[in-house]
């Protein structure tokens, strides 16, 4: 997972959390689901791995990082 991908995920998670606590995102089921997704974004950013990328064959890392993993 590339650094830009990580930053985008963290930014989206931060926006969701702020909107939730400001009351813009409702505190019902939708809000909880969005918070869980935000948590997944933060977790995958911290560990630099997204299981869905493996399933679909995506790679947002640099070419050097890809060569090292092979």
FIGU-270397 format. One record per residue (C-alpha): residue number from 1; chain; x, y negated, z. Coordinates in steps of 0.25 Angstrom, whole numbers, always signed. Each point is the difference from the previous one (the first is absolute). Example, Ala and Ser with C-alpha at 12.3 -4.5 7.8 and 13.67 -1.06 7.14 Angstrom:
BEGIN
<site num="1" chaine="A" xx="+49" yy="+18" zz="+31"/>
<site num="2" chaine="A" xx="+6" yy="-14" zz="-2"/>
END
This chain:
BEGIN
<site num="1" chaine="A" xx="+0" yy="+0" zz="+0"/>
<site num="2" chaine="A" xx="+6" yy="-13" zz="-4"/>
<site num="3" chaine="A" xx="+1" yy="-12" zz="+9"/>
<site num="4" chaine="A" xx="-10" yy="-9" zz="-8"/>
<site num="5" chaine="A" xx="-10" yy="+12" zz="+2"/>
<site num="6" chaine="A" xx="+3" yy="+0" zz="+15"/>
<site num="7" chaine="A" xx="-2" yy="-16" zz="+0"/>
<site num="8" chaine="A" xx="-13" yy="+1" zz="-7"/>
<site num="9" chaine="A" xx="-6" yy="+11" zz="+9"/>
<site num="10" chaine="A" xx="+4" yy="-8" zz="+12"/>
<site num="11" chaine="A" xx="-6" yy="-13" zz="-5"/>
<site num="12" chaine="A" xx="-13" yy="+7" zz="-3"/>
<site num="13" chaine="A" xx="+0" yy="+7" zz="+13"/>
<site num="14" chaine="A" xx="+2" yy="-14" zz="+7"/>
<site num="15" chaine="A" xx="-11" yy="-7" zz="-8"/>
<site num="16" chaine="A" xx="-10" yy="+11" zz="+4"/>
<site num="17" chaine="A" xx="+4" yy="+0" zz="+15"/>
<site num="18" chaine="A" xx="-1" yy="-16" zz="+0"/>
<site num="19" chaine="A" xx="-14" yy="+0" zz="-8"/>
<site num="20" chaine="A" xx="-5" yy="+11" zz="+10"/>
<site num="21" chaine="A" xx="+3" yy="-7" zz="+12"/>
<site num="22" chaine="A" xx="-5" yy="-14" zz="-5"/>
<site num="23" chaine="A" xx="-13" yy="+7" zz="-3"/>
<site num="24" chaine="A" xx="+0" yy="-1" zz="-15"/>
<site num="25" chaine="A" xx="+1" yy="+15" zz="-2"/>
<site num="26" chaine="A" xx="-12" yy="+6" zz="+8"/>
<site num="27" chaine="A" xx="+3" yy="+8" zz="+13"/>
<site num="28" chaine="A" xx="-8" yy="+12" zz="-5"/>
<site num="29" chaine="A" xx="+4" yy="+12" zz="-8"/>
<site num="30" chaine="A" xx="+6" yy="-8" zz="-11"/>
<site num="31" chaine="A" xx="+9" yy="-8" zz="+9"/>
<site num="32" chaine="A" xx="+5" yy="+13" zz="+7"/>
<site num="33" chaine="A" xx="+2" yy="+7" zz="-14"/>
<site num="34" chaine="A" xx="+8" yy="-12" zz="-4"/>
<site num="35" chaine="A" xx="+8" yy="-1" zz="+13"/>
<site num="36" chaine="A" xx="+3" yy="+15" zz="-2"/>
<site num="37" chaine="A" xx="+5" yy="-2" zz="-14"/>
<site num="38" chaine="A" xx="+8" yy="-12" zz="+5"/>
<site num="39" chaine="A" xx="+7" yy="+9" zz="+10"/>
<site num="40" chaine="A" xx="+3" yy="+10" zz="-11"/>
<site num="41" chaine="A" xx="+6" yy="-11" zz="-8"/>
<site num="42" chaine="A" xx="+9" yy="-4" zz="+12"/>
<site num="43" chaine="A" xx="+4" yy="+14" zz="+3"/>
<site num="44" chaine="A" xx="+4" yy="+4" zz="-15"/>
<site num="45" chaine="A" xx="+8" yy="-13" zz="-1"/>
<site num="46" chaine="A" xx="+7" yy="+3" zz="+13"/>
<site num="47" chaine="A" xx="+4" yy="+14" zz="-4"/>
<site num="48" chaine="A" xx="+2" yy="-4" zz="-15"/>
<site num="49" chaine="A" xx="-9" yy="+12" zz="-5"/>
<site num="50" chaine="A" xx="-14" yy="+1" zz="-6"/>
<site num="51" chaine="A" xx="-5" yy="+14" zz="-2"/>
<site num="52" chaine="A" xx="-9" yy="-5" zz="-11"/>
<site num="53" chaine="A" xx="+12" yy="-5" zz="-8"/>
<site num="54" chaine="A" xx="+5" yy="+15" zz="+1"/>
<site num="55" chaine="A" xx="-13" yy="+5" zz="-5"/>
<site num="56" chaine="A" xx="-1" yy="-9" zz="-12"/>
<site num="57" chaine="A" xx="+14" yy="-1" zz="-3"/>
<site num="58" chaine="A" xx="+2" yy="-15" zz="+3"/>
<site num="59" chaine="A" xx="+13" yy="-6" zz="+4"/>
<site num="60" chaine="A" xx="+2" yy="-14" zz="+4"/>
<site num="61" chaine="A" xx="+15" yy="+1" zz="+5"/>
<site num="62" chaine="A" xx="+12" yy="-5" zz="-8"/>
<site num="63" chaine="A" xx="+6" yy="+9" zz="-11"/>
<site num="64" chaine="A" xx="+12" yy="+2" zz="+9"/>
<site num="65" chaine="A" xx="-9" yy="+5" zz="+12"/>
<site num="66" chaine="A" xx="-7" yy="+10" zz="-10"/>
<site num="67" chaine="A" xx="+14" yy="+5" zz="-5"/>
<site num="68" chaine="A" xx="+4" yy="+3" zz="+14"/>
<site num="69" chaine="A" xx="-12" yy="+8" zz="+4"/>
<site num="70" chaine="A" xx="+2" yy="+9" zz="-12"/>
END
